[in-house]
Amino acid sequence: MHEPTSQQTDAAARKGAHVLAVSSGKGGVGKSNIAVNLGIALAQRGRRVILLDMDLGLANDDILLDLHAEKNLSDVINGRGPIEEALIDAPGGLLLLPGASGDEQLANLNTEQREKLIEAIEGLEGQADYLIIDTGAGIAENTLAIAAAADDVLMVTTPEPTAMLDAYAAIKLLHQRAAGHHIHLLVNMARNPREARQTILRLSSISEGFIGEHLLREGVIPYHPAVGEAVRHRHPLLLASPESPPARAINTIAERLDQRPFEHRPHHSEGGFIHRLLTILGG
């Protein structure tokens, strides 16, 4: 593990890592790309960041970072090594716990496997300022449980109607599991300010009007060809095109997140992420 720099706070030592789940109602909205680059943006601010690729069964953060993982989450869950052996240094100064792609077992965890997963990541809360969890897309039970246990959820959508509809479905189910959750709405691939504004207003008004969930409007990442180029070359956007509009937008979001107090929601003040996850899963 890396030693803390002089810029780092003692927040992790006092309260454990701030757990941020990056989620989406459907695939193809850029969720994993945002999780990777947001992690880099926070690491560049001097924070200790661990990115957990928990898109169970369809993980690809290691590909976005152009890394070859010798061990991954599947090895940890199946007892083929401790979690420390699976953590790898990633470009931009963060640590990555790779997931496994195409692993049906990971996509459908049973109770015993959930317990192994919880045990594996329990020790990470005290080793970082931020745990960023790249959850699976959609409304699978494991995905919702992980997101609901986080301190904050960054719900990623695009202005496409299907993406908005699926984002609302995920928000509704998260609200049922953890009313009062901090859900931050992030609009990705917006082609103009008007499109972004309409997306935010529609989802916010529907969520507040129908389920009473107030969404925090986290920001907008504009559409730009630099994003596709970075993905194709397996080079994170913040390192490949740091001055591009979407990179600047991600840095702004990271700065805003990092300026907020490191505190858990009041009704989740007892214990940390693991305690809340066990509670949600009925453990």
C-alpha positions as CSV (number, residue, x, y, z in Angstrom):
1,M,0.0,0.0,0.0
2,H,1.1,3.6,-0.6
3,E,2.1,5.8,2.3
4,P,-0.2,8.9,2.9
5,T,1.1,12.2,1.6
6,S,1.1,15.5,3.5
7,Q,-2.1,16.5,1.6
8,Q,-4.1,13.6,3.0
9,T,-6.5,13.9,5.9
10,D,-6.9,11.6,8.9
11,A,-10.5,11.0,7.9
12,A,-9.9,7.4,7.1
13,A,-8.3,6.7,10.4
14,R,-11.1,8.4,12.3
15,K,-14.2,7.1,10.4
16,G,-13.1,4.7,7.8
17,A,-13.2,5.3,4.1
18,H,-15.9,7.3,2.4
19,V,-17.7,4.7,0.3
20,L,-19.0,5.9,-3.0
21,A,-21.0,3.6,-5.3
22,V,-21.1,4.4,-9.0
23,S,-24.2,2.9,-10.4
24,S,-26.6,3.0,-13.4
25,G,-30.0,1.7,-14.4
26,K,-28.6,0.1,-17.6
27,G,-25.3,-0.6,-19.3
28,G,-23.7,1.5,-21.9
29,V,-24.0,4.9,-20.1
30,G,-20.3,5.2,-19.3
31,K,-20.5,4.1,-15.6
32,S,-17.2,2.2,-15.4
33,N,-15.3,4.9,-17.3
34,I,-16.6,7.5,-14.8
35,A,-15.7,5.3,-11.8
36,V,-12.1,4.9,-13.1
37,N,-11.6,8.6,-13.9
38,L,-13.2,9.9,-10.8
39,G,-10.9,7.6,-8.8
40,I,-7.9,9.1,-10.6
41,A,-9.2,12.6,-10.1
42,L,-9.5,12.0,-6.3
43,A,-6.0,10.3,-6.2
44,Q,-4.5,13.3,-7.9
45,R,-5.9,15.4,-5.1
46,G,-3.8,13.4,-2.7
47,R,-6.4,11.0,-1.5
48,R,-5.9,7.3,-1.0
49,V,-8.3,5.6,-3.3
50,I,-9.2,2.0,-3.8
51,L,-11.4,1.2,-6.8
52,L,-13.4,-2.0,-6.4
53,D,-14.7,-3.4,-9.6
54,M,-17.9,-5.1,-8.4
55,D,-19.7,-5.2,-11.7
56,L,-20.2,-8.8,-10.8
57,G,-19.7,-11.0,-13.9
58,L,-19.1,-8.2,-16.4
59,A,-16.1,-6.4,-14.9
60,N,-13.8,-4.2,-17.2
61,D,-12.1,-1.6,-15.1
62,D,-8.7,-3.4,-15.6
63,I,-9.2,-3.1,-19.4
64,L,-10.0,0.6,-19.1
65,L,-6.7,1.0,-17.2
66,D,-4.8,-1.3,-19.5
67,L,-3.8,-3.7,-16.7
68,H,-3.3,-7.4,-16.6
69,A,-4.7,-8.8,-13.4
70,E,-3.1,-12.0,-12.2
71,K,-5.8,-12.4,-9.5
72,N,-9.2,-10.9,-9.2
73,L,-12.3,-10.8,-7.0
74,S,-13.2,-14.4,-8.1
75,D,-9.9,-15.7,-6.7
76,V,-10.5,-13.9,-3.4
77,I,-14.1,-15.2,-3.0
78,N,-13.0,-18.8,-3.8
79,G,-10.1,-18.8,-1.4
80,R,-7.2,-18.7,-3.9
81,G,-5.5,-15.8,-2.1
82,P,-6.1,-12.9,0.3
83,I,-7.5,-9.6,-1.0
84,E,-4.1,-7.9,-0.7
85,E,-2.7,-10.2,-3.4
86,A,-5.5,-9.1,-5.8
87,L,-5.0,-5.4,-5.3
88,I,-2.9,-3.8,-8.0
89,D,-1.4,-0.4,-8.6
90,A,-3.2,1.4,-11.3
91,P,-2.3,4.5,-13.5
92,G,-3.1,7.8,-11.8
93,G,-2.2,6.7,-8.3
94,L,-5.1,4.5,-7.2
95,L,-5.4,0.9,-6.3
96,L,-7.7,-1.5,-8.1
97,L,-9.4,-4.7,-7.0
98,P,-10.2,-6.2,-10.4
99,G,-13.4,-8.1,-11.0
100,A,-13.9,-11.0,-13.3
101,S,-15.7,-10.8,-16.6
102,G,-17.9,-13.7,-17.8
103,D,-18.0,-15.4,-14.4
104,E,-21.5,-16.6,-13.8
105,Q,-20.7,-17.4,-10.2
106,L,-19.9,-13.8,-9.4
107,A,-23.0,-12.6,-11.1
108,N,-25.2,-14.8,-8.9
109,L,-23.7,-14.9,-5.4
110,N,-25.3,-17.2,-2.9
111,T,-25.3,-16.5,0.8
112,E,-22.0,-18.1,1.5
113,Q,-20.3,-16.3,-1.3
114,R,-21.7,-13.0,-0.1
115,E,-20.2,-13.6,3.3
116,K,-16.8,-14.3,1.7
117,L,-17.0,-11.2,-0.3
118,I,-17.9,-9.1,2.8
119,E,-15.1,-10.6,4.8
120,A,-12.7,-9.9,2.0
121,I,-13.4,-6.2,1.7
122,E,-13.9,-5.5,5.4
123,G,-10.3,-4.6,6.0
124,L,-10.2,-2.1,3.2
125,E,-12.3,0.6,4.9
126,G,-9.4,1.6,7.2
127,Q,-6.8,1.7,4.4
128,A,-8.2,4.4,2.2
129,D,-9.9,7.8,2.1
130,Y,-12.3,6.6,-0.6
131,L,-13.6,3.2,-1.6
132,I,-15.1,3.7,-5.0
133,I,-17.3,0.8,-5.9
134,D,-18.1,0.2,-9.6
135,T,-21.4,-1.7,-9.2
136,G,-23.2,-3.7,-11.8
137,A,-25.7,-1.9,-14.0
138,G,-29.3,-2.6,-13.4
139,I,-31.4,-3.7,-10.5
140,A,-30.0,-7.1,-9.5
141,E,-30.3,-7.8,-5.8
142,N,-26.5,-7.9,-5.1
143,T,-26.0,-4.6,-7.0
144,L,-28.8,-2.8,-5.1
145,A,-27.5,-4.1,-1.7
146,I,-24.0,-2.9,-2.4
147,A,-25.2,0.5,-3.6
148,A,-27.7,0.9,-0.7
149,A,-24.9,0.2,1.8
150,A,-22.6,2.9,0.5
151,D,-22.4,6.4,1.9
152,D,-23.3,8.0,-1.4
153,V,-24.5,6.7,-4.8
154,L,-23.5,8.4,-8.0
155,M,-26.4,7.4,-10.4
156,V,-25.1,7.7,-13.9
157,T,-27.5,8.2,-16.8
158,T,-27.5,9.7,-20.3
159,P,-30.3,11.8,-21.9
160,E,-31.6,8.7,-23.7
161,P,-35.2,7.9,-22.6
162,T,-34.4,4.2,-21.9
163,A,-31.4,5.2,-19.7
164,M,-33.5,7.7,-17.8
165,L,-36.3,5.2,-17.3
166,D,-33.9,2.5,-16.0
167,A,-32.1,5.1,-13.8
168,Y,-35.5,6.0,-12.2
169,A,-36.2,2.3,-11.6
170,A,-32.9,1.9,-9.8
171,I,-33.5,5.0,-7.8
172,K,-36.9,3.8,-6.8
173,L,-35.6,0.4,-5.6
174,L,-32.7,2.1,-3.7
175,H,-35.2,4.4,-2.0
176,Q,-37.1,1.3,-0.8
177,R,-34.0,-0.2,0.7
178,A,-32.5,3.0,2.2
179,A,-34.9,6.0,2.3
180,G,-33.0,9.2,2.8
181,H,-30.0,7.8,0.9
182,H,-27.6,10.4,-0.7
183,I,-28.2,9.8,-4.4
184,H,-26.3,12.0,-6.7
185,L,-27.5,12.3,-10.3
186,L,-24.9,12.5,-13.0
187,V,-25.8,13.1,-16.6
188,N,-23.2,11.7,-19.0
189,M,-22.7,12.2,-22.8
190,A,-24.8,15.3,-22.9
191,R,-24.6,17.0,-26.3
192,N,-25.6,20.4,-25.2
193,P,-26.6,22.3,-22.0
194,R,-30.4,22.2,-22.9
195,E,-30.4,18.4,-23.2
196,A,-28.5,18.1,-19.9
197,R,-30.9,20.5,-18.1
198,Q,-34.0,18.7,-19.3
199,T,-32.6,15.3,-18.2
200,I,-31.8,16.6,-14.7
201,L,-35.2,18.3,-14.3
202,R,-37.2,15.3,-15.5
203,L,-35.5,12.7,-13.4
204,S,-35.5,15.0,-10.3
205,S,-39.1,16.0,-10.6
206,I,-40.3,12.4,-11.2
207,S,-38.2,11.1,-8.3
208,E,-39.4,13.7,-5.9
209,G,-43.0,13.7,-7.0
210,F,-43.6,9.9,-7.0
211,I,-41.3,8.5,-4.3
212,G,-40.2,11.6,-2.4
213,E,-36.5,11.1,-3.2
214,H,-34.6,14.3,-3.5
215,L,-31.7,13.8,-5.9
216,L,-28.5,15.8,-5.5
217,R,-27.6,17.2,-8.9
218,E,-24.0,16.3,-9.1
219,G,-23.2,17.5,-12.6
220,V,-22.9,17.0,-16.3
221,I,-20.2,15.4,-18.4
222,P,-20.5,16.5,-22.0
223,Y,-20.2,14.3,-25.0
224,H,-16.7,14.5,-26.5
225,P,-14.7,12.2,-28.9
226,A,-11.8,12.2,-26.5
227,V,-13.7,9.8,-24.3
228,G,-14.0,7.2,-27.0
229,E,-10.4,7.6,-28.0
230,A,-9.3,7.0,-24.5
231,V,-11.4,3.9,-24.1
232,R,-10.1,2.5,-27.4
233,H,-6.5,3.0,-26.4
234,R,-7.1,1.8,-22.9
235,H,-5.7,5.0,-21.5
236,P,-7.8,6.8,-18.8
237,L,-9.3,10.1,-20.0
238,L,-7.8,12.1,-17.2
239,L,-4.3,11.0,-18.2
240,A,-4.8,11.0,-22.0
241,S,-6.7,14.3,-22.4
242,P,-6.7,16.1,-19.1
243,E,-7.8,19.4,-20.6
244,S,-10.7,18.0,-22.5
245,P,-14.2,19.2,-21.5
246,P,-15.3,15.8,-20.0
247,A,-12.0,15.5,-18.0
248,R,-12.5,19.0,-16.6
249,A,-16.1,18.1,-15.7
250,I,-14.9,15.0,-13.8
251,N,-12.3,17.0,-11.9
252,T,-15.0,19.5,-10.9
253,I,-17.1,16.7,-9.6
254,A,-14.2,15.2,-7.7
255,E,-13.4,18.6,-6.1
256,R,-17.0,19.1,-5.1
257,L,-17.2,15.6,-3.5
258,D,-13.9,16.0,-1.7
259,Q,-14.9,19.3,-0.2
260,R,-17.8,17.7,1.6
261,P,-17.4,16.5,5.2
262,F,-16.4,12.8,5.6
263,E,-19.5,11.7,7.5
264,H,-21.9,8.9,7.3
265,R,-25.6,9.3,7.1
266,P,-27.1,9.8,10.6
267,H,-29.3,6.7,10.5
268,H,-26.2,4.7,9.4
269,S,-23.8,6.1,12.0
270,E,-23.3,2.7,13.7
271,G,-20.6,0.8,12.0
272,G,-19.5,1.3,8.4
273,F,-20.1,0.0,5.0
274,I,-19.8,-3.7,6.0
275,H,-22.2,-3.2,8.9
276,R,-24.8,-1.6,6.6
277,L,-24.3,-4.2,3.9
278,L,-24.9,-7.0,6.5
279,T,-28.0,-5.3,7.8
280,I,-29.5,-4.9,4.2
281,L,-28.7,-8.5,3.4
282,G,-30.2,-9.6,6.7
283,G,-26.9,-10.9,8.1
